[in-house]
Amino acid sequence: MLYQNFQNVSLSALGFGGMRLPVIDGDDARIDGLKGAEMVDSAIRAGINYFDTAWGYHHGKSEKFFGNVLINYPRDSYFLASKFPGYDTTNFPKVREIFEEQLKKCRTKYFDFYLFHNVNESNIDFYLDPKYGVRDYLVEQRRSGRIRHLGFSAHGELPTIKRFLEAYGDDLEFMQIQLNWIDWTFQDAKDKVALAREFDLPIWVMEPLRGGKLAQLSDEAMAKLEALRPEVSAAEWGFRFLQTIPEVKLILSGMSTLGQLERNCAMFSDEKPLNEEEWNALQQIAREMIEKEEVPCTACHYCVEHCPKGLDIPKLIALYNEQHFTGGGFIAPMRLSTMGEGHLPCDCIACHSCEKVCPQNIKISEVMKKFTDELLQNDRFQAAKETV
């Protein structure tokens, strides 16, 4: 197992993510305790020492699972991370209550790492509002030793993350973001890495394989990659890409089976970053994958100038592309929920004014209607609206 130095602490380069544990009968709320415990034991024997959980994972059961399993190992033999659930804004007045309950569920007296969870457009004002005292409380817990290291995770856009860092940067020790070779450009991860560098923060990676999407590539894409590195899996390409980025110190993987765990651990037995040719080849494949599935908006904003409803059409199309490329996911519903009535795809009146000036000849009204129809069936979107 490879290790990275963080403030004189040796962290396994691969972290065990607690969001995709093995479950019973496909029910995310029913963790298979025996299989999960076997995976944790195998992970520890393989050298993994970082375990990441959160208040909401597995319908609130993930923290308790880790508490029940890790209690069987010496407390100084592993690092445990959890998070304040700011993705639900009703939690902000309850930071003390939630933190105390998390310690009980995890059966521990302290968290090695603790994060402001999922900083984004829907909760940034809550995080920065001093009346809730979230920052002050968590900094105090670090001062008392019940939090050893404090950081944050973010799925928000670059300006939101920068705003959070400008306010709280002096209190933060690491930054956890969605980072992989597709999102290097698709989700502006490149600029987020640059921002981390600006604030001198090491990066923890989540979604290194985009929920498994990057673990299975087309035959055409694999042929191009195999010409450069024979007999290397798509998943390994994803991890080697991340090893090429100096700011990355920890890569979290949500593993559901013992086989996945064993394969991932094998990849982290050595370090083989990409060379320039390999990096460029991977980015070319990324561009081709995105172009096949996205609406080709160039964000020229001519459409916005001619929209009688004042819709931010390029942003809506970008979210439409995100939703379709991911095959669902929560990022698009989360961001749409913050935009409010009058700014959503359903507010398009199909007047076609935008289409008359679109250089790409996009049938914008059809895209907005399709997006609207899909959102009406999207439970994530409805749930996200209720938390704002």
N, C-alpha and C positions, 0 to 999 in steps of 0.2 A: 504494500500500500504506500502510495506517495503521501507526503505530509508537507504542509505549508506552515511557516512560522507566522504567528500573529501575536504581537506584543509578548514575545517570549513564551507563547503557548503553541504547542505542536498540534495542528488540526489535520485530520485526514482530508485529503483533497476531495474525496467523495463523501458527501453527507447523506444520511438516511432520511428521506422526506416522509412525513407521516400523514399525507393526504390521500394516498392510494394504497392503503394496506389491504391485505386479502380479506374478502368479505364472504358472507354466507348467502347463497341463493341470489347473488347480485344486489343485495340490499346494502347500501352504503352505510346504513346505521348499525349493521350487525357485523362487527369485525370478527374474523375467525381468529380467536385468541391463540389456539394451538399453532396454526400455521404462522401467525404473526410472531409469536415468541420464538419459533424455530428460525425465522428470518433474522430477528434481532440477534440471537445467539451466533448465527453464522456470520452476521455482519461484524460483530465484535471480534470473533476469532480471525476474521479476514483483515482486521485492523481499522475498521470504521469506528470513529470515536465521537462523531457529531450526529445527534438525533434532533430532528426538527418537528415540532408539533404546533398546534394552535387551537384556540378556543372553539372554533367552528368546524374543524376537520371531522369528518365522519359523524356529522350531526352532534358534535360535542363529545364523542366517545374516544377520540384519538389521544387526548391528554391522559385520560384515565388508563387507557391501554398501556402507554409508555410508563406511567407510574407503577402499574402492577408488574410490568416485566423488568424494568430497569432496577427496581428495588433489590433484585437478586444479584446485582453486580456492585462492586465497590464504587462509592459515589465519586471518587477521584479518578476513576478509570474511563469516564465518558463525559461529554459535554451535552447539556440539554438546553434546547432553545424553545421558547414559546413567544406569544405575541399578544398585545392589547388589541381586541377586535374592533378597531375603529371603522371597519367596513360597514358596520351597522351603527348609525349615528345615535340610536337610542342608548348605546352603551356608554357614551361619554360622561354622563353624571355618575357612573358606577365603576370608575377605574379602581378604587380601593377594594371594593367588594369583589370585583372580578379577579384581581390579582391574588387576593387571599384564597379564593376558591381554586384558582389554577395551581397554587402551591399544594393545596390539599389533594387535588385530583392527580397531580404528578408525584405525590408522596415525597416531596423534597423540601428542603429549607431555603433553597435558593435556585435561581436560574443562571446558568453560565452565560447565556445570551438571551436577550429579550428585545423585541422589536415593536415599534409603532407599525401596526399591520395595514398594508394596502393603502398607502397614501395616494389619493386620487382627487379628481375634481369634485366629487360628491361630499368629501369629508375634510378637505384642506382647511376650510374656515373653522370647523369644529376643532381640529387639531391645534390650530393657532390661537383659539379663543382662550384667554387666561382664566375665564370663569370656571372652566372644567378642571383646570389644574392637572391635566394629564402629564405634561412635561415635568412640572415640578414634582409630582408624585413619583414618577419613574426615576428621575434624577436622584431623589431622596433614597429610593430603594437601592440604587447603585451605591450611594454613599454609605448605606448601612450594610452592604454586602449581600443583600438578597437578590440583587442583579449584579453580575460581574462585568458584563459588557452590554452596551446599549446601542442599538442600530434601528434601521427601519426597512420595510419592504415597500415597493411601489409598483403599481400598474398604471399610474397616471401618465399624463403627457409631460414632455420636457419642462415647459414653463411652471407646471405645478410642482414638480420635483425640485426645481431650482428655487422656487419660493419657499419650500419647506426647509431646504438646506440653508438658505440665507437667514432664516429665522432660528433654526435649531442646530445648525452645523457644528457649533462649538461643543455640543453635547453628544454628538454622534461618533461612533467608532467604525461602523461598517454600513454598507448599502446593499440591499438585496433587490435584484431586478430580473425581469424576464430577458434572457439573453441566449440566442442561438443563431445559427448562420442564416436563417430566413429573416429573423427580426433585426439583424444587424442594420438593415435599411428599412424593412417593412414596418417595424415599430420604433424606428429611430434609436435603436439600442446603441449604435455607434456614438451618437451625441450624448447619450446617457453615460457611457463609459468615459467620454471626455469630461463630463461634468464631475464624475467621481474623481477623476484625476485632478481636476481643478481644486476640489475640496480635500484632496489627499485621503480618500476613503477607499479601502479595499472592497472588492465586490464579491458578494455571495450570489450565485446564479440559481435561478429557478426556471423551470420549463426548458432544460437544456435540449430536449428533443421535441418540444412543442406538444406535450401530451402524447408522445409516441408517433406523431405524424412524420417525424424525420427519421424514424427507425425503419421505415419501409419506403424505398424510393423506386421509381420506374426502372425498367431494364435498361432504358437508354441512359438515364442518369448514372446508374451503377456501372455501366460499361465505360463511361468517361472517367469515373473515379478509379475503377479497377486498373485502368491503363497507367495510373499514377502510383497507386498503392494496391497491388494485387492481394486478394483474399482479406480485405479489410471491410467490415460490415458498415452499413449506413450509420448505425448507432455509434460506432467507434469514430467515424468521421466527425460526428457531432461533438464528441468529447475532445477529440484532437483539435478541433477548431477553437474550443474554449481554452485549451492549454496554450494556445498561441497568443492570448491576450494577457499581458503582464499583470493587469489590475485584478484579474480573477484569482481568488485565493481558495474558494470553496464552491463546489458544484453539487447542488442538491438533486437527488433523483428520487421520485416517488415510485417505489418498486412494489409490485403486487404478488410476485412469485419468487420462490427460491432460485429458480433458473435465471430470472432477470438479475437478481442480486449477484449471483455467481459470475455471470457474464460481465456485469459492470465492474465488479471488483477486479476481474482479470485485466480489464482495460486500464485500470488505475495502478497496475503494478509497475508501469514505466511511463515516461513522458516523451511523447513524440509529436511536438508541435508541427504545424503545417509550414511548408516553405512558400515562397511567393507564388509559384506556379500553381500549387495545390489550393492556396487561398483563393486565387483568382478563378480557378475552375469551379470551386464550390459556390462562389458568388455569382458566376454565370448561370449555374444550374438554378440558383435561387431566383434570379431574374426571370428565367424561363418558366419556372413553376408559378410565380406570381402572375406573369403576363397571361398565362393560360386561363386563369380563374378570375382575374380582376376586371372591373370596368375601367377602361383606359383614360381616366381623368388626369389632366396635367395641372389641375388647380390654377388655371389662368384667371378664374373669378369673373369672366365675362358674364356667366350665368347669373351670378349674384347681383350684378348691377341691373339686370333685367327682370329679376324675380319680384313680383308685386307683394309677396309675403315676406321678403327679406330673409329667405332661408339660406343658411350656410351650406350650399349644395356640395362643394368640394369636400367638406368635412363629413357630410352625410354619406357621400359616395365612398369615402375612405373607410367609414364604419361598416358600410355594406360589404366592401371588399374584405375587411377583417372578418366579418361574420361568415362570409362564404368560404374564405380560405381556411378558416379554422374548422368549419363544419359545425359551428355552434359557438361554444365558449361563453365567457362572461364579460370580456372586455367591451365589446360593442354595446350590449345591453346596459352595462354599468355607466358608460359615458353618455349614452342617449338619455338615461334617467336623470342626468344632471342638467340637461338642456332645457327642459320644461316645455309646457304647452305653447304652441305657436312657432316652435322651432324644430319640430319632428317631421319625419317623412310623411306622416298622415296629414300634415298641414299643406302639402302640395295640392294645388287646385287644378293641375293638369292644363294650364293655359298655354303651354308650349312656348312661351316667350323665351325661356332659357335655351330651348333646343334650337331656335333660329340663329343663335349667336355662338353655339358650341363648336369650336374648331374640330373636335373629335367626332362630331355627329352622333353624340350619345343620346339615346332616347331616355332622357332624364325622367320624364313623367312615368315611364314604364318601370324604371328602376325604383322610383319612390313608391309606386303602388305595390311592387313585389316585396319591397322591404317592409312596408306597412302590413301587408298580409302575413308575412312571417313573424313580425313582432307580436301580432295579436295572438299567435299560438306559442309565444315564447315565455315560459314560466320565469326564466331568469330576468327578463325585462320587467315583468310585473312585480317580481320580488324586489328588484333593485329600486323601482319607483317608490315602494312602500318604506324603504329605509332612508330616503332622502328627506 
